Amino acid sequence: MRRLKALERLREMLRPGRVYRREEFLPLSNSVDRHLRELVEQGALKKLRTGMYYVPRRFEFGEAPAEEHALVRSFLRSDRFVVTSPNVYNQLNLGTTQLYNRRVVYNQKRHGTFELDGRSYEFQRRMNVPKRLTPEFLLVDLVNELGRLAEDQDDVLSRVKERSAQMDHRRLSRAVTLYGNCATQKKFREFLAHA
């Protein structure tokens, strides 16, 4: 009877679409691992990886995957990250046209490639992480990552130089200082000196 009561308490706290860490269940159960295993077997929870669980949202055509931001936030146990992809550089209208199957998470905790809910993420540790993707950050990040992209580097750098001249120099300079590696900072000093 007591076991059933603890299991029901756990089931009642579950919210569809939410990602949970194992430790969130500890106050509600003295056999948390057994209860979590039972909830997974019953389909109430989906195990994402060790210590991470997702409550599936069910629709008439099947289950929706975990929301990306909630998934990464739970994995990192932090809100200090930004998820991006080289595809967002195409928004800058600099002639980048390639499409990439890569999700990158800039954060202050983890480094490496991890699979979360069947999706692969490349975690890169950075001292400074923006709260959101701004055009200034994307321009600086594009130059940081240019060697890893399948683009004509000279052509892209020429367009970056033109775009730098059109942007707010104070905001761009701040983004360069915060997010640019040494080579990127040097390039932008040259670009902004001639602007």
Sequence and secondary structure as in RCSB ss.txt:
>XXXX:A:sequence
MRRLKALERLREMLRPGRVYRREEFLPLSNSVDRHLRELVEQGALKKLRTGMYYVPRRFEFGEAPAEEHALVRSF
LRSDRFVVTSPNVYNQLNLGTTQLYNRRVVYNQKRHGTFELDGRSYEFQRRMNVPKRLTPEFLLVDLVNELGRLA
EDQDDVLSRVKERSAQMDHRRLSRAVTLYGNCATQKKFREFLAHA
>XXXX:A:secstr
 HHHHHHHHHHHH  TT EEEGGGTGGG SSHHHHHHHHHHHTS EEEETTEEE  EEETTEEE   HHHHHHHH
HTSS EEEE GGGGGGG SS        EEEESS  EEEEETTEEEEEEE S   SS  HHHHHHHHHHHGGGSS
S HHHHHHHHHHHHHHS HHHHHHHHHHH  HHHHHHHHHHHHT 
